Amino acid sequence: MRVSFHINNSYIGDIIGLSMKILLTLIICSQVHTTCMPPYEWPERFDTTYDCMTFGYEESLVKMKEIGREEVNKHDIYIRFLCTPEQTI
């Protein structure tokens, strides 16, 4: 299966001299309480969306294991994460 969503164009920041880092934001939520904790911005930035996304999935699993089966099931906890580009000069 092949999936493609982008055209092989240069990133505009490369053309005008900007570089981009990717910010990972984790959000832990409870479906039972219909609320989320304040977003947590990961202190390190990532060079690519791929690196951010794979780390986000891995860290979400680590956090779920830290919280534990009982608490996750009791509160229907889930973790969302976002990888957001940040422009730097």
Summary of the structure (lengths in Angstrom):
residues: 89
radius of gyration: 16.6
end to end distance: 38.0
largest distance: 51.2
contacts: 195
relative contact order: 0.28
helix: 35%
strand: 33%
